[in-house]
Amino acid sequence: MIITSHTVARIEDPFGILEGERYEFFLNIEVEEEDELYSEYGLKLRVLYIVDEKGMRISNYHITENTTDQILDFELEEEEEELVNQYCKEHIPSEEE
């Protein structure tokens, strides 16, 4: 799996209920044709990422087809999930952005 690009937005908590900060990442990904995730429409990963006193981590994610936005019922392998976690950690926007 290769992450080719992303967008990220901070999710506002208007009521101040949640601890820490939440970010929504949309990662454009490519996988080999032999991979069970492969789709001719292309793939993106929607990731909810948390930054709080416990650290930085993935809360949840969904794999979707680019063109149809259909959610695919697959889970990432452990090393793929670690790749996504590291990628998100490195691309958290700073306060100045």
Protein Blocks (a to p, Z undefined) as FASTA:
>chain_A
ZZfbdcddddddfkomagcjdddddddddddfklmkbcfkbpaddddddddfkbccdfbd
cdddfklopacdddddfklmmmmmmmmmmmgccfkZZ
